Amino acid sequence: MSANGTDTPAVGPSSSGTPAAVGPTLLVLHINDSTDDQVLFQAACVKGRVPFNWHVADSAEKGMSYLKTLLEQSKNVPVCWPDLILLDIIMPMVSGFEVLKFIRGTTELSKMPVVIFTGHSTPALVEEAYKLGANSFLAKPANFPQTVELVSSLYAIWSIAQRPTV
């Protein structure tokens, strides 16, 4: 069962072109101020039959607020924690790095997987992301087919990480 409480098998393409079970649906918190990027990533998931469920925050502040609300609510009731946070770096007012610092500095969130997904991939930004504790750094692909391939790879990696060890 994934961290979001689902154990329904998801479907993906098989070599015969028919859907095949690939694993659990993962809950993704996508923190990105660009509606275009949000829609592009979700469309790539649909095209690649990648089973992500989405919660979108269109600013760093809203992303942190969402996580703070989950923390507060979890004291009284079970909550659906994201299986993965997909985080842009360059956003108005507060950067994605501040979100990453908040996550890594909060005991209850510190182990949550965070993937930086940005169009700004200078070596200094990549270095800073890893220094602050990002699990992965992905540059936004140049075209839609590459985005579909990227989301498929991302799902494969993180769904394996969600499997319980025996």
N, C-alpha and C positions, 0 to 999 in steps of 0.2 A: 504494500500500500504506500502511495506517495505521501509526502508531508501534507498535501492538501486534502487527504482523506479519501482519495478516489482509488479504486482498484479496477476500474473498468478498462479493459484493454483498448488501446487506441489502434487506429488503422494507418497503414502506410502502403506505398506502392510495393509490389512484388515484381519479380522478373517477368511474370506473365501479364503484368498490367492490372491485375486485380488487387484489391486491398488485402493486406496481410497484417496480422497483429504485430505491433512493434513495441508496445510497452505502455506504461501508465501516462495519463495526462498530467503535465506539469503546470503548476501555477507560476506565472511569470509576472513580476512587478516591473513594468517598463517605465523608467523615469527619463523623459525626453521632451523637450519643449517644442519639437517639430512634429506637427500633425502629419506631415508628409512621411516622415521617417516611421512614425507609429503605424500608419496605414500600410506602408511598403513592407514592413517587417511582418505584420499580420497577414497580408496578402501572400507573402512568400511562404508562410506557414500553411496557409490553405492550399496553395499550389503544390507544395511538397508533402501535403498530408501529414504535417508535423503537429502532434497533439499538445499544443500549448493553450492554456486558458490564460486570459489577460486581465490584469488590472493596470491601468495607465495613469500616471501622474505627469502632468504637463509642466512641472517645474520641480526644482530641487526642494523647495520649501514644501510643496504638496507631497512629495515622496517621503520626506522626513515626517511630516504630519501624519501620513498614513501609517508609517511604522510606529510612531509614538502612540497612535490610537490602538493599534494591535497590541502593543506592550501593556497599555492600561487595561484594555478589555480582557487580556489573557489572565489577569489577576482574578477574574470572577467567572469567566466562561471560556470554553475552548474556542480558539480562533483558527482560521485557515492561514497559516504562514506561507509566504511565497517559497517555492522550491528554488527559485533563481531570481536574482535582480539583474536586469539589463539596464545599464546606466550610461547616459551621455555625460560628457565632461563639460563642454562649453554650453552654458545656459545663462540667461540674464539673471542678475542679482546675486544668486548663489550658485557656485559651480558644483558639478558632480563630485569633485574631490571632497567637498564639505559633507556630502551625503555619505561618501565612503568612510570618512573620518568618524562620522556619527555611528555608522554601522559597526565598524571595528572597535569603537570605544564603548559600545553598549554590550554588556556581558551576554544578554539574551539573544542578541543579533550577531555577535562577533563571528560565528561559524557559518553564517549564511553565505552561499556562493554569490559573488558579484562579478559580472562580466561587463567590462567597459566596452561600449559599442558606439564609436564616434567617427566622425569624418576628419578629425584632427589627430593625426598619428605621428607627430614629431617625436624624435627620440626622447626629448626631455619630458613630454607628457606620458609616454610609455613608461619611462623610468619612475616618474612620480606615482603613477597608478600602482605599479608593483610595490613600490616603497610603502605606500599606504595600505596595501593588503588586497589589491584586486586579484581575483583568481585567474582572470584571463583578460586580454586586451585585443579587441577585434576592430579593425578598420572597416568602415562601411564599404561594401563592394561597389564597383563601378556600374554594374547593371543588374537587372532583375534575376536572370538565371543564376548569377553568382550569389545573389542574396538567398535564393531558394536552396542552393547547395550549402551555404553557410548555416542556415537555420537547421537543415537536416543534420549536419555535423554537430552543431551545438546540442541538438536534442539527443543524439546518440551518446555524446559524452556525458551530459548531465543526467540522462535517464539511467545510465549505468551507475553513476555515482549515487543515485537514489536507492539502488537495490540493497536490501539488507544483507549483511554478511552472515554466513552460517557459522 
